Amino acid sequence: MQLSTNTRHESHGLYPQAGSVEDFRRNLADVQARIAAACRRAGRDPAGVRLLPVSKTKPEASLRLAYAAGCRTLGENKVQEALGKWESMQDLADLRWSVIGHLQTNKARLVARFASEFQALDSLRVAEALDRHLQAQGRSLEVLVQVNTSGEASKYGLAPEELRDFIQQLSAFSALRVRGLMTLALFSAEAARVRRCFALLRNLRERLRQEAPAGIALDELSMGMSGDFEIAIEEGATVVRVGQAIFGARPLPDSFYWPAASGSETQESA
Ligand SMILES: *Cc1c(COP(=O)(O)O)cnc(C)c1O
């Protein structure tokens, strides 16, 4: 799609800290309005885009304000942090957790305990470990497969050419409800390069959707964050993962989450 939507990666000026329920309500309404506007540009129904608020690094008090403003699912990048928050917020019985960061096999047991969704599946070892622990606990998990669409070594995810074989093998894991694909675009102020990552994910889905095994759905495209979600929506995102535009800028640089990205010339959110 030839649209000239820009990225917004200069996060600190743009995203003041949300400190009250009203702040969260306003930020959520602003983001929803931006989602709706991007949908209009792309001729899409806003009901086809789910907003996943991302609460990583934010303290429990902030998460509780977000909950009071209506958030019922929160995204967290790191398992240990998510687990701690889940444990201390048990009183919010209808709050669900989506783990959106890379998972080591030895932490699959923890994710199986508390998460409703895992968006960063990228190995059969992790799939097997999750499935085994989920079965033992009588639980299931919504799962997205992470794809590295930028070709950067710093990004997790399967290479596009590995995806077909990987998806064929996922039907062995009956506790995993495979819903689609997830990606992180290049961090770049060059919107055209960012857009290419999102378009690649959509094209992969179109190609692989027909031949996916029974029970494996490739409907969801989770792509786009505070700096680039409008471009992602124009390219077909069904889930956008938005942290800073809702919660406020993060104290930690993104290099904490994507270690090798710290030297990148386009990394501006630190
Ligand atoms: C932090 C994070 C996001 C959200 O980024 P923001 O800049 O806060 O919107 C999205 N996806 C993943 C995997 C993340 O770790």
PDBQT file of the ligand as one rigid body, heavy atoms in Angstrom, charges set to zero:
ROOT
HETATM    1  C1  LIG A 301       7.977  -3.361  24.385  1.00  0.00    +0.000 C 
HETATM    2  C2  LIG A 301       7.387  -4.115  23.289  1.00  0.00    +0.000 A 
HETATM    3  C3  LIG A 301       6.366  -3.562  22.495  1.00  0.00    +0.000 A 
HETATM    4  C4  LIG A 301       5.782  -2.184  22.732  1.00  0.00    +0.000 C 
HETATM    5  O1  LIG A 301       6.703  -1.176  22.462  1.00  0.00    +0.000 OA
HETATM    6  P1  LIG A 301       6.290   0.363  22.743  1.00  0.00    +0.000 P 
HETATM    7  O2  LIG A 301       7.364   1.151  22.117  1.00  0.00    +0.000 OA
HETATM    8  O3  LIG A 301       6.259   0.499  24.219  1.00  0.00    +0.000 OA
HETATM    9  O4  LIG A 301       4.955   0.559  22.164  1.00  0.00    +0.000 OA
HETATM   10  C5  LIG A 301       5.874  -4.332  21.458  1.00  0.00    +0.000 A 
HETATM   11  N1  LIG A 301       6.340  -5.574  21.208  1.00  0.00    +0.000 NA
HETATM   12  C6  LIG A 301       7.305  -6.128  21.953  1.00  0.00    +0.000 A 
HETATM   13  C7  LIG A 301       7.764  -7.509  21.634  1.00  0.00    +0.000 C 
HETATM   14  C8  LIG A 301       7.869  -5.436  23.018  1.00  0.00    +0.000 A 
HETATM   15  O5  LIG A 301       8.814  -6.005  23.769  1.00  0.00    +0.000 OA
ENDROOT
TORSDOF 0
